[in-house]
Every structure is written in C-alpha cells, then in structure tokens.
Amino acid sequence: MGRYLRKRLIMIVFLLLGMTFIVFGSLYISPGDPAEIAAGPSATVEEVERMRVYLGLDKPFLVQYGNYLWNLLHGNLGTSLITRQPILTELLVRLPNTLNLAVAAMLMSCIIGIPLGIIAAIHKDTWIDNILTTLSLGGISIPNFWLGTVLILVFCVNLRWFPTGGMSEPFWTPLGFRQAFLPALSLGMQVAASFTRIGRSSMLDVIQSDYIRTAKSKGLKNGKIIWVHALRNALIPIVTAMGTSFGGLLGGAIVTEQVFAVNGIGTYMINAINQRNYYAVQSTVLVVAFMFVIVNLIVDLLYVVIDPRIKYE
C-alpha cells in the first residue's frame, strides 16, 4: 500500500505540473493584456509599461512560468488584478461554499440513486424497473441550470418553501439544509440518475454470481442477501463513479452557483474570466484540479476497505 501511495503521489505531482503548464500557456496566448487591466482603464502608456515590469510580464514565457511555479511552491497563488487582494485569501473565503454544495449534492445523489438502482435490479423487467430506468434516463438528460430555474419558480417563488439563493451555513444545519437543498438537488440530479443506472447494472451482475445462488440455497432471506452480501461487491463500480462524478460536480457548480447566487469558487471563476483576471483563473483551475485528483486517490484507497481481496503492490 505504501509503495502504491508513493507512486500515485508522484503521478499527481506530474499531473498537476502538466495542468499548470497548459493553463498558463493558454492564458499567455489569449487576447488581452493583464498589465492594462491591473493599471486601470485611465492609466497612461508609461503606467501600463511600469505595471508590466512590476508583474514580470516583460520576461520570456518560460521565465514567467518558472516564477509562477516558484510562487506556487511557496503557497503564493498570486494577487488579483481587480481587487489587489491575495487570490488564496479570496478562494479560501469561497471554497467552503463550493465544497458544501458539492458534498451535499453527492450525498443526495447517493441517497437517491443507489437505492433506486438496487430496487430496479431486484425488480428486473417489471414495471418498477421500466419506470426507474425511464426516470434515470430523463434525469441524465435534464440540464442542471434548467432544473434549477424550474425548482426556484416552483418551490421558492410559488410555494415559498426555500430561499431563492445564497448559502451561508453548512448543509447539516437547519438553515443550511434549506439553503442547500434545491441547489444540491439541481446539481446532483444527473449524478443520481447515473448512480441508478450503474447500481442497477452492477447489482444485476452480482446477484447472478455463484455465491449469491449458494446463499439462496441455504435459505437466507432476500433482504439479507441483497443488503449484506451483494451490496458490498456492487458498490465498487459506484465508488469509482463517485470519484469522477465529484469532479463533475465541481465543474457543474460553476453554473449552479450562478443560478442560485452562491458565492463559491464557480462564481469567482466566472467573474475572473469576464474581467480577464488571468491569475485568478489560473489559481481557481489549479485548486479544482487538485481537489479532483485527491478525491480520485481517496476513491482508489477505498477499494481496499470495500473489498479486502484487493491489494495494491
């Protein structure tokens, strides 16, 4: 396990290094001048040139990239061109809201999707299976921004059950639950539908195994066979999907945060793109990529917990 973990950590370092090069290079060749943005709209040509020298933009590309990596190694994500505040400070203020939304959406997806997938597998080729399969297909097809708008109109404007936007408390608190319920439902609906389909397929494979037939021949109750013996093995593909889906939730949160007025890193990134705040875009992408690879590493390590037969050498 230790050797495998070291190899994965080394791979993560190279992966993040390649990602920083791609993002830095893409913004380097993109139109616009960060020096003009930092100097302000009323700055003179001399002031823009001084700002370009101050930011190090007069140096060659590789020198700029090397300085960027050096700052990253020291925990410096740069300074916002708009607010003149450290980007790390601005991200740390908004990151809890995005994680709060993404984790709430993942929990909701698991609570909805996994049981429905198991129920569909148990009732294979029945009307229950047909309905759940159709609903899961519809859930995958619905865009989260459209679903979020509909949820706001129905449950916020008409019924007034939930606030129309904002997120200031963790989702496990009463107020936080009311704030996070609709955004998490909107963001997690596609993931829940995907879990339903994956869970159904995985459970069907497991319940046709020899050890399940042996358990049935011994007279064990169907409930114990499904929820004790079959579920653990059926969870492995679902856990794999959780890792990749969490990255999708972070990406989907960019749109969902806009719909529900959540002050997260998604909203921060959209504003940075509109304002051509290049350093903020670079740092946000880096933070999201780092969380994505760490979550996938945790998922790989969870395989050993779910199935002790799996060994990493």
N, C-alpha and C positions, 0 to 999 in steps of 0.2 A: 504493500500500500504506500509506504513512504517513497519508494522509487518511482512509482506511478505518479504520485502527487508532485514530486520534484520535476518530472518530465512535463506534466501539464502546466505547472507554473512557468517553466521556461518557454513553453509554447505560447502561453498567454502574453508574456513579455514581448515576444517577436510579433505576435498578432497585433497587439496594441501599437507597437512601433510602426508596423506597416500601415495601420489605420491612420496614425498621426501624419505619416508622410503623404498619404492620399488626400486627406482633408486639408492639410496645409498647402499642398500643391494645387488643389482645386481652387482654394480661395486666393492663392497667389496669382493665378491666371484669370480670375474672374474680373469683370469690369468694376471700376470704381477705385478710388484712392483713399485708403484709411487715414492718410495724413490730412486730407481735406476734411474728412468727417471729424477727426479729432480737433482740428484747428477751429472748426466752426464755419458757418456759411459766410460770415463777414470778414474772414481772415484774408490778409494780403498774400501775394505770391511768396514774399520773403518769410512770412509767418508759417505758411504751409511747408516751405523747404526746411525751416528750423524744426518743425514738428516731425518731418520725415527723418531728419537726422536723429532727433531725440528717440523716435520709435525704432530706429535701426533699419528703416525701410530703404535706405540708400545702399545697403550692403547686398552682395550677391545672394542668390536664393539659398544655397547650401549653408552659408554663414547665418542667414536668418533662421533657417530650420535648426541648425545646431544650437543657436541661442534659445530657440523655443524649447528644445529638448532639455537643455541645461536648466531652464527655469522650471520645467515640469519636475525634474529630479529634486528640486528644492521646494516643491509644493506650491510653486507660483504659477497660476493659470493665466496671469496677465491682468491688465486693467481695462475696464470697459471704456470704449471710445466715447460713449454717450454720457454716462453718469460719473466717469472718472473714479469709480469705486473698484476695489478688488473683485474680480469675477468669482473667485472662490467664495467670498462672503455672500455675494448675491445668489449663487447657486445653493449654498447651504440654507439660505432662508426659504428657498422654493422647493428644494429636493424632498423634504418631508411630505409636502402636499402631493407630489407626484407618486412617491412610494406608497403613501396612504391610499391613493386612488388605485394604483396598480395591484397592491396586495388585496384590497377589498374586492376588486374585480376578479382576481384569481380565486379567492375563497368562494365568491359567489358562483364562479364557473364550475368549481369542483362540487359544490353543494348541489347545483342544478344538473350539471352534465353527467357526472359519474353515476349517480343512482338511476337516472333515466336510461343511460346506456346499458346498465345491468338489467333493468326491467325489460328493455327491448330485447335483450338476448334471451332472457328467461321465457318470454312470450314470443319466440321467433315465429314468423309467418302468420301471426294473428293480427286482428285489427289494432291491438295495442301497439305492436311492433310497427305496423304501417303508419299509424298516426305519429308516433315518436320519430320515425325516420323522416317523414314529411316535414315535421316541425323543425328537426335539426337541419334539414336542407334549407328551409326558409330562414332559420337563424344565421346560417353561414352567409346567406345572400344579402341580408339586410345591412346597409352601411351604418356604422355607428353614429355618424353625425345626423343622419335622417331619423334614426331611432331616438336619439337624444332629443331632437326637436319635438318629436311626437310625444315623448314622455313629459317634457316640460309643459306642452299645451294641455295634456290631459290631467296630469297629477299635480302640477304647480299652478297653472292659470285657472283651470276649471274647478278641480276638486280642492285645491289648496292644501294638499296633504304634506307636501315637501317644499323646501325653499327652492327658488328658481336658480340659484347658483351660489358660488362661494364655498370654501372649505377651510375651516379654521380649527377643527378639533379632530382627534383620531377617530377612526370609524367605529371603534368599540365603545365609545361613549354615546349616551343617548342623543346629544346634539350632533355629534359626528356621524352617527348612523343615519340620521335624517338627511344630513348634507351629502353623504357619500352614496346613499342607496341608488338613486337614479343615475348618477354618473358611472358608478360601478356596474350597474345593470346594462347601461348602454355600451360601455366599453367591453364588458365580459360576455355579451350575448353570443358573439361569433365563436369565442373560445369555448363556451359552454356547449354550443352545438357541435363543435369539433370533438370535444370530450365525449359527447353522447355517441357519436359515430365510432370513434376509436374504442371506447369502452364496450360497445356492442360487439365489434369485431373481435376484440381481444378476449372478451368473456366467452364468445362462441367457440373460439379456439381452445380455451382452457376446459370448458365443460365437456368437450369431446375427447379429453385425454383419458388415458387408461386409469390413472389414479382416481379420477372422478367416478368412473364406472365402478371401480372397486369400492369406493365409499358408498355408492348407491346400493351395491350388492350386500353390503354389511348392514343395511337398514338405517343409515343415518338420515336425519331429516333434511329436506331440501334446503331449508334456511341455513342450517349449519354448513352444509356442503358449499353453498354459494358464498356466504359471507365470511366463513372461516378458512375453508380450504382453497376455493377457486379465486377469491378476490385478490389475495396477495400476489399470485402469479399474474393475474390480469392487470395489475397496476403498473407493471414495468413499462409497457408502451405508453400508458397515460402519463407516468412520471417523465418519460422522455419528451412527450408533447408539452408538459408543463414548462420545461426549460426553454424550449423555443418559443412557446406562447408568451412567456413573460417578457421576452424582448419585443414581441409584437404588441403587448400591452403598453410598454413604454413608448413605442412609436405611435400607437393609436391614441395615447393620452394627449399627444400634441393637438389633435383635432377635438377630442372630448373636452379638454380643458378650455378650449375656445368656446365651445357651445355652452358649457356650464360655468364659465367665468371663474375657473380655478387658477389661482396664482401659483402655477408649478413651472417646472423647467421646460415643459412643452410651450407654454405661453411665452416664457422668456426667450426660447429659441426662435419662435415666430417673430417676435418683436426685434430680435437681433438681426434676423435675415432682412426684415423690412427696412431697418435702419442701417444696414450694411456694417453692423458691428462685428467685424470679422473675428476678433479674438474671442468674443462671447460665443459665437457659433462653433469655433474650434473646441473650446472648453466643454460646451454642452454635449457635443458629439462624443468627445472623449469620455465624459462621465457616463453617458448612456451605454457606450460600448463596454466600458469597464464593468458596469453592473450586469450587462448581458453575459459576458464571459464568466464572471464569478458565479452567477446563478446556474449556468450550464455545468460548471465544475462541481457545484454542490449537488446537482442532479446526478451526475456520474457517481459521486460518492454515496448517494442514497441507494444506488442499486445493491450495494453490499448489505445494507440494512434490510431492504425488502426481500432479497434472495441471497442467503448466506452462501449458496453454492457458487456465486460469482466471486472470483478472486482477481485482483489486479497485481500483476507482477512487474 
